[in-house]
Amino acid sequence: MECKKDPKEVLRQEVLASSNLESFFHQLIKDNGGLEARDIQEFMADYVIGHSTTDTLVDELDLEHIRCCSECGNPMYEGFCIENGAEYYCSEECLHKHLSEEEYNDLYDDGKGESYWTSWLD
C-alpha cells in the first residue's frame, strides 16, 4: 500500500517550486495594503530566530540581555554564569550535567568567586 502524502506539504512544495512565487508575494502584500514597518520587523525577527542558533543571534545582533545555555542551547536572561562567562547554564539540571553541586560551590566560593547565578535584565 502506498503512503499518502500530506496535502499541505505537497502544496508547500509546489509553491516553493513556482517561478512566480516572488512576484505573487509582492502583489499579495500590495493588495493587502502593504506591510507596516512593525510587521516587517516582526517578520524579520521571526525569520532570523527560526533560521539561527541563539548563540549566533546573541553575537550577530549584540543582544546584551540574552545568553545561550552551554548545555541545551536555549536562550536565557537569567541563570548560572561560570568563570565570568566561560560557560552559562539556564537551570540546575543543565549546570549539574557539567559540574557537581560541590564543584559549583567551590567555584562560587561563598559569593567571592567568578561563578554565580544572575539576571542580565537588571
N, CA, C and O atoms as a printed pandas DataFrame, in Angstrom:
     atom_number atom_name residue_name chain_id  residue_number  x_coord  y_coord  z_coord
0              1         N          MET        A               1    0.841   -1.190    0.000
1              2        CA          MET        A               1    0.000    0.000    0.000
2              3         C          MET        A               1    0.882    1.247    0.000
3              4         O          MET        A               1    1.861    1.323    0.743
4              5         N          GLU        A               2    0.541    2.193   -0.812
5              6        CA          GLU        A               2    1.316    3.417   -0.960
6              7         C          GLU        A               2    0.992    4.408    0.156
7              8         O          GLU        A               2   -0.169    4.582    0.527
8              9         N          CYS        A               3    2.016    5.044    0.680
9             10        CA          CYS        A               3    1.834    6.047    1.728
10            11         C          CYS        A               3    1.333    7.337    1.088
11            12         O          CYS        A               3    1.914    7.830    0.121
12            13         N          LYS        A               4    0.257    7.872    1.632
13            14        CA          LYS        A               4   -0.292    9.116    1.087
14            15         C          LYS        A               4    0.501   10.307    1.594
15            16         O          LYS        A               4    0.906   10.350    2.756
16            17         N          LYS        A               5    0.714   11.253    0.728
17            18        CA          LYS        A               5    1.450   12.461    1.089
18            19         C          LYS        A               5    0.502   13.450    1.755
19            20         O          LYS        A               5   -0.695   13.479    1.470
20            21         N          ASP        A               6    1.056   14.247    2.635
21            22        CA          ASP        A               6    0.296   15.305    3.300
22            23         C          ASP        A               6   -0.039   16.375    2.265
23            24         O          ASP        A               6    0.867   16.943    1.656
24            25         N          PRO        A               7   -1.333   16.661    2.053
25            26        CA          PRO        A               7   -1.716   17.642    1.029
26            27         C          PRO        A               7   -1.114   19.031    1.256
27            28         O          PRO        A               7   -0.777   19.720    0.293
28            29         N          LYS        A               8   -0.978   19.444    2.504
29            30        CA          LYS        A               8   -0.392   20.758    2.777
30            31         C          LYS        A               8    1.088   20.793    2.400
31            32         O          LYS        A               8    1.592   21.805    1.913
32            33         N          GLU        A               9    1.776   19.675    2.632
33            34        CA          GLU        A               9    3.187   19.631    2.270
34            35         C          GLU        A               9    3.356   19.587    0.753
35            36         O          GLU        A               9    4.286   20.189    0.215
36            37         N          VAL        A              10    2.465   18.882    0.064
37            38        CA          VAL        A              10    2.505   18.855   -1.400
38            39         C          VAL        A              10    2.285   20.268   -1.936
39            40         O          VAL        A              10    2.998   20.707   -2.838
40            41         N          LEU        A              11    1.299   20.985   -1.384
41            42        CA          LEU        A              11    1.035   22.374   -1.790
42            43         C          LEU        A              11    2.262   23.243   -1.517
43            44         O          LEU        A              11    2.664   24.039   -2.366
44            45         N          ARG        A              12    2.852   23.092   -0.338
45            46        CA          ARG        A              12    4.036   23.885    0.015
46            47         C          ARG        A              12    5.166   23.653   -0.981
47            48         O          ARG        A              12    5.806   24.604   -1.430
48            49         N          GLN        A              13    5.411   22.408   -1.321
49            50        CA          GLN        A              13    6.483   22.089   -2.264
50            51         C          GLN        A              13    6.197   22.677   -3.649
51            52         O          GLN        A              13    7.111   23.159   -4.317
52            53         N          GLU        A              14    4.952   22.639   -4.075
53            54        CA          GLU        A              14    4.579   23.212   -5.374
54            55         C          GLU        A              14    4.748   24.736   -5.369
55            56         O          GLU        A              14    5.233   25.317   -6.340
56            57         N          VAL        A              15    4.343   25.372   -4.268
57            58        CA          VAL        A              15    4.506   26.825   -4.148
58            59         C          VAL        A              15    5.988   27.185   -4.170
59            60         O          VAL        A              15    6.392   28.130   -4.848
60            61         N          LEU        A              16    6.794   26.432   -3.427
61            62        CA          LEU        A              16    8.238   26.688   -3.399
62            63         C          LEU        A              16    8.872   26.553   -4.788
63            64         O          LEU        A              16    9.814   27.275   -5.114
64            65         N          ALA        A              17    8.371   25.658   -5.578
65            66        CA          ALA        A              17    8.935   25.409   -6.909
66            67         C          ALA        A              17    8.427   26.388   -7.968
67            68         O          ALA        A              17    8.947   26.407   -9.083
68            69         N          SER        A              18    7.437   27.186   -7.642
69            70        CA          SER        A              18    6.843   28.101   -8.619
70            71         C          SER        A              18    7.802   29.234   -8.979
71            72         O          SER        A              18    8.428   29.832   -8.103
72            73         N          SER        A              19    7.909   29.518  -10.257
73            74        CA          SER        A              19    8.758   30.625  -10.705
74            75         C          SER        A              19    8.098   31.980  -10.457
75            76         O          SER        A              19    8.741   33.019  -10.602
76            77         N          ASN        A              20    6.823   31.973  -10.087
77            78        CA          ASN        A              20    6.089   33.220   -9.852
78            79         C          ASN        A              20    5.957   33.566   -8.368
79            80         O          ASN        A              20    5.276   34.529   -8.015
80            81         N          LEU        A              21    6.594   32.799   -7.511
81            82        CA          LEU        A              21    6.417   32.991   -6.070
82            83         C          LEU        A              21    6.751   34.407   -5.617
83            84         O          LEU        A              21    5.949   35.037   -4.927
84            85         N          GLU        A              22    7.914   34.914   -5.992
85            86        CA          GLU        A              22    8.337   36.229   -5.522
86            87         C          GLU        A              22    7.396   37.335   -6.006
87            88         O          GLU        A              22    7.013   38.203   -5.221
88            89         N          SER        A              23    7.025   37.317   -7.271
89            90        CA          SER        A              23    6.136   38.369   -7.784
90            91         C          SER        A              23    4.747   38.255   -7.151
91            92         O          SER        A              23    4.113   39.271   -6.868
92            93         N          PHE        A              24    4.273   37.033   -6.929
93            94        CA          PHE        A              24    2.973   36.863   -6.271
94            95         C          PHE        A              24    3.038   37.365   -4.834
95            96         O          PHE        A              24    2.097   38.001   -4.359
96            97         N          PHE        A              25    4.125   37.090   -4.144
97            98        CA          PHE        A              25    4.307   37.564   -2.773
98            99         C          PHE        A              25    4.215   39.091   -2.711
99           100         O          PHE        A              25    3.505   39.643   -1.871
100          101         N          HIS        A              26    4.939   39.765   -3.606
101          102        CA          HIS        A              26    4.913   41.235   -3.623
102          103         C          HIS        A              26    3.525   41.755   -3.998
103          104         O          HIS        A              26    3.077   42.760   -3.446
104          105         N          GLN        A              27    2.846   41.096   -4.917
105          106        CA          GLN        A              27    1.494   41.507   -5.303
106          107         C          GLN        A              27    0.528   41.318   -4.133
107          108         O          GLN        A              27   -0.335   42.163   -3.894
108          109         N          LEU        A              28    0.671   40.231   -3.417
109          110        CA          LEU        A              28   -0.184   39.961   -2.263
110          111         C          LEU        A              28   -0.002   41.020   -1.183
111          112         O          LEU        A              28   -0.974   41.475   -0.579
112          113         N          ILE        A              29    1.230   41.406   -0.946
113          114        CA          ILE        A              29    1.499   42.473    0.031
114          115         C          ILE        A              29    0.839   43.771   -0.426
115          116         O          ILE        A              29    0.195   44.460    0.365
116          117         N          LYS        A              30    1.003   44.098   -1.702
117          118        CA          LYS        A              30    0.416   45.325   -2.250
118          119         C          LYS        A              30   -1.104   45.289   -2.146
119          120         O          LYS        A              30   -1.721   46.271   -1.733
120          121         N          ASP        A              31   -1.711   44.164   -2.516
121          122        CA          ASP        A              31   -3.173   44.025   -2.477
122          123         C          ASP        A              31   -3.738   44.125   -1.072
123          124         O          ASP        A              31   -4.896   44.497   -0.884
124          125         N          ASN        A              32   -2.918   43.794   -0.090
125          126        CA          ASN        A              32   -3.382   43.830    1.293
126          127         C          ASN        A              32   -2.958   45.105    2.007
127          128         O          ASN        A              32   -2.926   45.153    3.236
128          129         N          GLY        A              33   -2.637   46.128    1.245
129          130        CA          GLY        A              33   -2.309   47.422    1.828
130          131         C          GLY        A              33   -0.866   47.565    2.250
131          132         O          GLY        A              33   -0.520   48.513    2.956
132          133         N          GLY        A              34   -0.019   46.648    1.835
133          134        CA          GLY        A              34    1.395   46.732    2.184
134          135         C          GLY        A              34    1.654   46.248    3.590
135          136         O          GLY        A              34    0.741   45.841    4.309
136          137         N          LEU        A              35    2.885   46.297    3.958
137          138        CA          LEU        A              35    3.285   45.914    5.309
138          139         C          LEU        A              35    3.749   47.150    6.059
139          140         O          LEU        A              35    4.533   47.949    5.548
140          141         N          GLU        A              36    3.263   47.288    7.250
141          142        CA          GLU        A              36    3.736   48.364    8.109
142          143         C          GLU        A              36    5.159   48.034    8.556
143          144         O          GLU        A              36    5.567   46.872    8.538
144          145         N          ALA        A              37    5.892   49.034    8.946
145          146        CA          ALA        A              37    7.281   48.824    9.381
146          147         C          ALA        A              37    7.348   47.797   10.508
147          148         O          ALA        A              37    8.257   46.967   10.536
148          149         N          ARG        A              38    6.396   47.847   11.432
149          150        CA          ARG        A              38    6.387   46.901   12.563
150          151         C          ARG        A              38    6.166   45.474   12.073
151          152         O          ARG        A              38    6.778   44.539   12.589
152          153         N          ASP        A              39    5.286   45.298   11.068
153          154        CA          ASP        A              39    5.050   43.969   10.503
154          155         C          ASP        A              39    6.318   43.416    9.871
155          156         O          ASP        A              39    6.639   42.239   10.037
156          157         N          ILE        A              40    7.033   44.258    9.151
157          158        CA          ILE        A              40    8.283   43.840    8.517
158          159         C          ILE        A              40    9.300   43.454    9.585
159          160         O          ILE        A              40    9.982   42.438    9.457
160          161         N          GLN        A              41    9.401   44.255   10.629
161          162        CA          GLN        A              41   10.331   43.984   11.730
162          163         C          GLN        A              41    9.988   42.640   12.383
163          164         O          GLN        A              41   10.885   41.845   12.667
164          165         N          GLU        A              42    8.701   42.382   12.623
165          166        CA          GLU        A              42    8.292   41.122   13.240
166          167         C          GLU        A              42    8.564   39.941   12.305
167          168         O          GLU        A              42    9.001   38.883   12.758
168          169         N          PHE        A              43    8.311   40.114   11.012
169          170        CA          PHE        A              43    8.590   39.073   10.033
170          171         C          PHE        A              43   10.087   38.736   10.029
171          172         O          PHE        A              43   10.469   37.566   10.044
172          173         N          MET        A              44   10.919   39.769   10.009
173          174        CA          MET        A              44   12.372   39.547   10.017
174          175         C          MET        A              44   12.820   38.864   11.308
175          176         O          MET        A              44   13.644   37.950   11.274
176          177         N          ALA        A              45   12.282   39.306   12.445
177          178        CA          ALA        A              45   12.655   38.705   13.728
178          179         C          ALA        A              45   12.282   37.231   13.755
179          180         O          ALA        A              45   13.090   36.394   14.158
180          181         N          ASP        A              46   11.066   36.908   13.329
181          182        CA          ASP        A              46   10.637   35.504   13.301
182          183         C          ASP        A              46   11.520   34.686   12.366
183          184         O          ASP        A              46   11.856   33.541   12.670
184          185         N          TYR        A              47   11.894   35.265   11.240
185          186        CA          TYR        A              47   12.719   34.555   10.271
186          187         C          TYR        A              47   14.113   34.265   10.834
187          188         O          TYR        A              47   14.589   33.132   10.761
188          189         N          VAL        A              48   14.766   35.285   11.395
189          190        CA          VAL        A              48   16.124   35.061   11.887
190          191         C          VAL        A              48   16.132   34.138   13.104
191          192         O          VAL        A              48   17.070   33.360   13.277
192          193         N          ILE        A              49   15.112   34.209   13.944
193          194        CA          ILE        A              49   15.023   33.295   15.087
194          195         C          ILE        A              49   14.846   31.862   14.594
195          196         O          ILE        A              49   15.441   30.932   15.140
196          197         N          GLY        A              50   14.026   31.690   13.562
197          198        CA          GLY        A              50   13.771   30.362   13.026
198          199         C          GLY        A              50   14.925   29.767   12.249
199          200         O          GLY        A              50   14.965   28.556   12.032
200          201         N          HIS        A              51   15.869   30.602   11.825
201          202        CA          HIS        A              51   16.959   30.124   10.981
202          203         C          HIS        A              51   18.348   30.357   11.579
203          204         O          HIS        A              51   19.347   30.298   10.861
204          205         N          SER        A              52   18.418   30.619   12.879
205          206        CA          SER        A              52   19.701   30.862   13.534
206          207         C          SER        A              52   19.721   30.175   14.888
207          208         O          SER        A              52   18.678   29.841   15.450
208          209         N          THR        A              53   20.912   29.973   15.394
209          210        CA          THR        A              53   21.045   29.480   16.757
210          211         C          THR        A              53   21.062   30.682   17.701
211          212         O          THR        A              53   21.364   31.804   17.295
212          213         N          THR        A              54   20.737   30.427   18.948
213          214        CA          THR        A              54   20.715   31.517   19.933
214          215         C          THR        A              54   22.080   32.176   20.057
215          216         O          THR        A              54   22.169   33.403   20.103
216          217         N          ASP        A              55   23.145   31.380   20.112
217          218        CA          ASP        A              55   24.463   31.995   20.281
218          219         C          ASP        A              55   24.844   32.849   19.076
219          220         O          ASP        A              55   25.519   33.865   19.241
220          221         N          THR        A              56   24.432   32.468   17.876
221          222        CA          THR        A              56   24.686   33.290   16.686
222          223         C          THR        A              56   23.918   34.603   16.779
223          224         O          THR        A              56   24.463   35.665   16.480
224          225         N          LEU        A              57   22.656   34.534   17.192
225          226        CA          LEU        A              57   21.852   35.759   17.338
226          227         C          LEU        A              57   22.458   36.697   18.375
227          228         O          LEU        A              57   22.542   37.904   18.152
228          229         N          VAL        A              58   22.879   36.143   19.501
229          230        CA          VAL        A              58   23.486   36.961   20.559
230          231         C          VAL        A              58   24.719   37.671   20.025
231          232         O          VAL        A              58   24.912   38.862   20.269
232          233         N          ASP        A              59   25.556   36.936   19.291
233          234        CA          ASP        A              59   26.789   37.528   18.750
234          235         C          ASP        A              59   26.511   38.533   17.637
235          236         O          ASP        A              59   27.024   39.652   17.673
236          237         N          GLU        A              60   25.712   38.149   16.659
237          238        CA          GLU        A              60   25.493   38.976   15.473
238          239         C          GLU        A              60   24.660   40.220   15.754
239          240         O          GLU        A              60   24.869   41.259   15.127
240          241         N          LEU        A              61   23.718   40.126   16.691
241          242        CA          LEU        A              61   22.814   41.252   16.955
242          243         C          LEU        A              61   23.147   41.982   18.251
243          244         O          LEU        A              61   22.403   42.865   18.678
244          245         N          ASP        A              62   24.261   41.616   18.875
245          246        CA          ASP        A              62   24.695   42.264   20.125
246          247         C          ASP        A              62   23.572   42.321   21.159
247          248         O          ASP        A              62   23.260   43.389   21.687
248          249         N          LEU        A              63   22.973   41.175   21.443
249          250        CA          LEU        A              63   21.882   41.098   22.414
250          251         C          LEU        A              63   22.469   41.031   23.817
251          252         O          LEU        A              63   22.843   39.957   24.289
252          253         N          GLU        A              64   22.549   42.174   24.478
253          254        CA          GLU        A              64   23.263   42.256   25.748
254          255         C          GLU        A              64   22.548   41.595   26.920
255          256         O          GLU        A              64   23.190   41.271   27.919
256          257         N          HIS        A              65   21.224   41.383   26.824
257          258        CA          HIS        A              65   20.484   40.815   27.956
258          259         C          HIS        A              65   20.172   39.335   27.778
259          260         O          HIS        A              65   19.445   38.763   28.591
260          261         N          ILE        A              66   20.699   38.707   26.743
261          262        CA          ILE        A              66   20.431   37.304   26.470
262          263         C          ILE        A              66   21.745   36.537   26.440
263          264         O          ILE        A              66   22.736   37.000   25.876
264          265         N          ARG        A              67   21.738   35.380   27.044
265          266        CA          ARG        A              67   22.866   34.457   26.959
266          267         C          ARG        A              67   22.330   33.145   26.394
267          268         O          ARG        A              67   21.118   32.948   26.309
268          269         N          CYS        A              68   23.225   32.265   26.016
269          270        CA          CYS        A              68   22.860   30.968   25.456
270          271         C          CYS        A              68   23.362   29.889   26.402
271          272         O          CYS        A              68   24.545   29.868   26.743
272          273         N          CYS        A              69   22.484   28.998   26.829
273          274        CA          CYS        A              69   22.876   27.915   27.729
274          275         C          CYS        A              69   23.914   27.020   27.040
275          276         O          CYS        A              69   23.706   26.561   25.917
276          277         N          SER        A              70   25.013   26.788   27.721
277          278        CA          SER        A              70   26.092   25.978   27.166
278          279         C          SER        A              70   25.713   24.507   27.030
279          280         O          SER        A              70   26.369   23.764   26.300
280          281         N          GLU        A              71   24.670   24.082   27.719
281          282        CA          GLU        A              71   24.234   22.685   27.647
282          283         C          GLU        A              71   23.126   22.496   26.612
283          284         O          GLU        A              71   23.293   21.724   25.667
284          285         N          CYS        A              72   22.001   23.187   26.778
285          286        CA          CYS        A              72   20.834   22.928   25.916
286          287         C          CYS        A              72   20.696   23.908   24.758
287          288         O          CYS        A              72   19.919   23.664   23.836
288          289         N          GLY        A              73   21.439   25.015   24.791
289          290        CA          GLY        A              73   21.384   25.984   23.703
290          291         C          GLY        A              73   20.214   26.946   23.768
291          292         O          GLY        A              73   20.075   27.804   22.896
292          293         N          ASN        A              74   19.369   26.820   24.784
293          294        CA          ASN        A              74   18.208   27.704   24.895
294          295         C          ASN        A              74   18.637   29.120   25.274
295          296         O          ASN        A              74   19.642   29.314   25.957
296          297         N          PRO        A              75   17.860   30.104   24.819
297          298        CA          PRO        A              75   18.148   31.475   25.240
298          299         C          PRO        A              75   17.846   31.623   26.722
299          300         O          PRO        A              75   16.953   30.967   27.260
300          301         N          MET        A              76   18.595   32.484   27.360
301          302        CA          MET        A              76   18.382   32.708   28.791
302          303         C          MET        A              76   18.668   34.172   29.135
303          304         O          MET        A              76   19.573   34.782   28.565
304          305         N          TYR        A              77   17.904   34.721   30.056
305          306        CA          TYR        A              77   18.159   36.074   30.542
306          307         C          TYR        A              77   18.528   36.056   32.010
307          308         O          TYR        A              77   18.827   37.095   32.600
308          309         N          GLU        A              78   18.504   34.862   32.600
309          310        CA          GLU        A              78   18.982   34.669   33.961
310          311         C          GLU        A              78   19.495   33.245   34.070
311          312         O          GLU        A              78   19.043   32.359   33.345
312          313         N          GLY        A              79   20.434   33.025   34.972
313          314        CA          GLY        A              79   20.963   31.685   35.154
314          315         C          GLY        A              79   22.356   31.712   35.738
315          316         O          GLY        A              79   22.776   32.704   36.334
316          317         N          PHE        A              80   23.068   30.613   35.562
317          318        CA          PHE        A              80   24.396   30.452   36.129
318          319         C          PHE        A              80   25.463   30.939   35.154
319          320         O          PHE        A              80   25.479   30.548   33.987
320          321         N          CYS        A              81   26.341   31.787   35.643
321          322        CA          CYS        A              81   27.498   32.267   34.891
322          323         C          CYS        A              81   28.719   31.596   35.521
323          324         O          CYS        A              81   28.981   31.762   36.712
324          325         N          ILE        A              82   29.458   30.840   34.716
325          326        CA          ILE        A              82   30.610   30.092   35.222
326          327         C          ILE        A              82   31.903   30.751   34.756
327          328         O          ILE        A              82   32.078   31.048   33.574
328          329         N          GLU        A              83   32.798   30.973   35.704
329          330        CA          GLU        A              83   34.108   31.563   35.429
330          331         C          GLU        A              83   34.001   32.823   34.562
331          332         O          GLU        A              83   34.644   32.947   33.520
332          333         N          ASN        A              84   33.167   33.743   35.033
333          334        CA          ASN        A              84   33.000   35.061   34.384
334          335         C          ASN        A              84   32.585   34.984   32.915
335          336         O          ASN        A              84   32.988   35.822   32.108
336          337         N          GLY        A              85   31.778   33.976   32.569
337          338        CA          GLY        A              85   31.234   33.902   31.216
338          339         C          GLY        A              85   31.854   32.847   30.324
339          340         O          GLY        A              85   31.560   32.804   29.129
340          341         N          ALA        A              86   32.703   31.996   30.872
341          342        CA          ALA        A              86   33.264   30.909   30.069
342          343         C          ALA        A              86   32.157   29.938   29.667
343          344         O          ALA        A              86   32.194   29.361   28.580
344          345         N          GLU        A              87   31.165   29.759   30.554
345          346        CA          GLU        A              87   30.004   28.907   30.295
346          347         C          GLU        A              87   28.793   29.525   30.974
347          348         O          GLU        A              87   28.919   30.265   31.949
348          349         N          TYR        A              88   27.612   29.207   30.439
349          350        CA          TYR        A              88   26.348   29.647   31.028
350          351         C          TYR        A              88   25.411   28.451   31.101
351          352         O          TYR        A              88   25.416   27.600   30.212
352          353         N          TYR        A              89   24.603   28.383   32.162
353          354        CA          TYR        A              89   23.617   27.317   32.310
354          355         C          TYR        A              89   22.299   27.914   32.764
355          356         O          TYR        A              89   22.257   28.735   33.680
356          357         N          CYS        A              90   21.220   27.490   32.111
357          358        CA          CYS        A              90   19.903   28.069   32.379
358          359         C          CYS        A              90   19.216   27.476   33.602
359          360         O          CYS        A              90   18.285   28.076   34.140
360          361         N          SER        A              91   19.657   26.323   34.040
361          362        CA          SER        A              91   18.991   25.650   35.161
362          363         C          SER        A              91   20.000   24.792   35.919
363          364         O          SER        A              91   21.108   24.541   35.445
364          365         N          GLU        A              92   19.594   24.353   37.094
365          366        CA          GLU        A              92   20.442   23.441   37.857
366          367         C          GLU        A              92   20.617   22.127   37.096
367          368         O          GLU        A              92   21.679   21.509   37.159
368          369         N          GLU        A              93   19.578   21.704   36.380
369          370        CA          GLU        A              93   19.662   20.468   35.600
370          371         C          GLU        A              93   20.788   20.561   34.562
371          372         O          GLU        A              93   21.602   19.644   34.446
372          373         N          CYS        A              94   20.835   21.653   33.818
373          374        CA          CYS        A              94   21.900   21.835   32.826
374          375         C          CYS        A              94   23.263   22.009   33.497
375          376         O          CYS        A              94   24.261   21.452   33.039
376          377         N          LEU        A              95   23.300   22.776   34.571
377          378        CA          LEU        A              95   24.548   23.006   35.300
378          379         C          LEU        A              95   25.156   21.695   35.776
379          380         O          LEU        A              95   26.348   21.448   35.590
380          381         N          HIS        A              96   24.320   20.852   36.396
381          382        CA          HIS        A              96   24.832   19.633   37.017
382          383         C          HIS        A              96   25.172   18.530   36.017
383          384         O          HIS        A              96   25.672   17.476   36.410
384          385         N          LYS        A              97   24.911   18.758   34.743
385          386        CA          LYS        A              97   25.404   17.830   33.726
386          387         C          LYS        A              97   26.901   18.048   33.489
387          388         O          LYS        A              97   27.578   17.203   32.904
388          389         N          HIS        A              98   27.404   19.195   33.953
389          390        CA          HIS        A              98   28.815   19.540   33.757
390          391         C          HIS        A              98   29.576   19.711   35.064
391          392         O          HIS        A              98   30.772   19.432   35.142
392          393         N          LEU        A              99   28.873   20.171   36.080
393          394        CA          LEU        A              99   29.516   20.404   37.378
394          395         C          LEU        A              99   28.652   19.807   38.483
395          396         O          LEU        A              99   27.428   19.943   38.469
396          397         N          SER        A             100   29.287   19.157   39.422
397          398        CA          SER        A             100   28.532   18.678   40.592
398          399         C          SER        A             100   28.199   19.889   41.464
399          400         O          SER        A             100   28.742   20.976   41.265
400          401         N          GLU        A             101   27.315   19.691   42.415
401          402        CA          GLU        A             101   26.975   20.789   43.322
402          403         C          GLU        A             101   28.212   21.237   44.092
403          404         O          GLU        A             101   28.411   22.429   44.327
404          405         N          GLU        A             102   29.034   20.278   44.479
405          406        CA          GLU        A             102   30.270   20.598   45.213
406          407         C          GLU        A             102   31.237   21.406   44.336
407          408         O          GLU        A             102   31.824   22.381   44.805
408          409         N          GLU        A             103   31.405   21.012   43.075
409          410        CA          GLU        A             103   32.294   21.744   42.162
410          411         C          GLU        A             103   31.794   23.172   41.951
411          412         O          GLU        A             103   32.583   24.117   41.943
412          413         N          TYR        A             104   30.463   23.326   41.779
413          414        CA          TYR        A             104   29.915   24.671   41.615
414          415         C          TYR        A             104   30.137   25.496   42.883
415          416         O          TYR        A             104   30.544   26.655   42.803
416          417         N          ASN        A             105   29.874   24.907   44.054
417          418        CA          ASN        A             105   30.058   25.633   45.317
418          419         C          ASN        A             105   31.510   26.076   45.499
419          420         O          ASN        A             105   31.767   27.156   46.029
420          421         N          ASP        A             106   32.459   25.247   45.062
421          422        CA          ASP        A             106   33.876   25.645   45.126
422          423         C          ASP        A             106   34.128   26.858   44.225
423          424         O          ASP        A             106   34.841   27.783   44.614
424          425         N          LEU        A             107   33.540   26.853   43.014
425          426        CA          LEU        A             107   33.709   27.988   42.096
426          427         C          LEU        A             107   32.988   29.240   42.612
427          428         O          LEU        A             107   33.474   30.360   42.452
428          429         N          TYR        A             108   31.826   29.030   43.232
429          430        CA          TYR        A             108   31.039   30.137   43.781
430          431         C          TYR        A             108   31.793   30.804   44.941
431          432         O          TYR        A             108   31.779   32.028   45.072
432          433         N          ASP        A             109   32.441   30.001   45.768
433          434        CA          ASP        A             109   33.287   30.474   46.864
434          435         C          ASP        A             109   32.581   31.496   47.752
435          436         O          ASP        A             109   33.093   32.590   47.985
436          437         N          ASP        A             110   31.397   31.123   48.245
437          438        CA          ASP        A             110   30.601   31.994   49.135
438          439         C          ASP        A             110   30.396   33.392   48.565
439          440         O          ASP        A             110   30.400   34.371   49.311
440          441         N          GLY        A             111   30.216   33.494   47.247
441          442        CA          GLY        A             111   29.971   34.778   46.600
442          443         C          GLY        A             111   31.227   35.533   46.223
443          444         O          GLY        A             111   31.140   36.633   45.677
444          445         N          LYS        A             112   32.393   34.972   46.499
445          446        CA          LYS        A             112   33.658   35.646   46.198
446          447         C          LYS        A             112   34.289   35.155   44.897
447          448         O          LYS        A             112   35.263   35.737   44.419
448          449         N          GLY        A             113   33.735   34.085   44.323
449          450        CA          GLY        A             113   34.300   33.515   43.102
450          451         C          GLY        A             113   33.739   34.179   41.855
451          452         O          GLY        A             113   32.934   35.107   41.928
452          453         N          GLU        A             114   34.182   33.682   40.718
453          454        CA          GLU        A             114   33.744   34.225   39.436
454          455         C          GLU        A             114   32.659   33.367   38.799
455          456         O          GLU        A             114   32.446   33.426   37.588
456          457         N          SER        A             115   31.970   32.567   39.618
457          458        CA          SER        A             115   30.843   31.754   39.171
458          459         C          SER        A             115   29.667   32.051   40.090
459          460         O          SER        A             115   29.805   32.043   41.313
460          461         N          TYR        A             116   28.517   32.310   39.496
461          462        CA          TYR        A             116   27.374   32.783   40.267
462          463         C          TYR        A             116   26.103   32.678   39.438
463          464         O          TYR        A             116   26.150   32.433   38.233
464          465         N          TRP        A             117   24.953   32.870   40.109
465          466        CA          TRP        A             117   23.663   32.967   39.433
466          467         C          TRP        A             117   23.357   34.440   39.300
467          468         O          TRP        A             117   23.616   35.218   40.219
468          469         N          THR        A             118   22.789   34.843   38.128
469          470        CA          THR        A             118   22.487   36.253   37.920
470          471         C          THR        A             118   21.359   36.435   36.922
471          472         O          THR        A             118   20.916   35.481   36.282
472          473         N          SER        A             119   20.910   37.653   36.801
473          474        CA          SER        A             119   19.951   38.049   35.766
474          475         C          SER        A             119   20.592   39.175   34.979
475          476         O          SER        A             119   21.170   40.097   35.554
476          477         N          TRP        A             120   20.487   39.095   33.636
477          478        CA          TRP        A             120   21.089   40.125   32.796
478          479         C          TRP        A             120   20.102   41.233   32.452
479          480         O          TRP        A             120   20.410   42.108   31.642
480          481         N          LEU        A             121   18.931   41.204   33.053
481          482        CA          LEU        A             121   17.931   42.240   32.795
482          483         C          LEU        A             121   18.111   43.449   33.715
483          484         O          LEU        A             121   17.611   44.535   33.423
484          485         N          ASP        A             122   18.815   43.259   34.808
485          486        CA          ASP        A             122   18.990   44.347   35.792
486          487         C          ASP        A             122   19.842   45.464   35.258
487          488         O          ASP        A             122   20.082   46.447   35.959
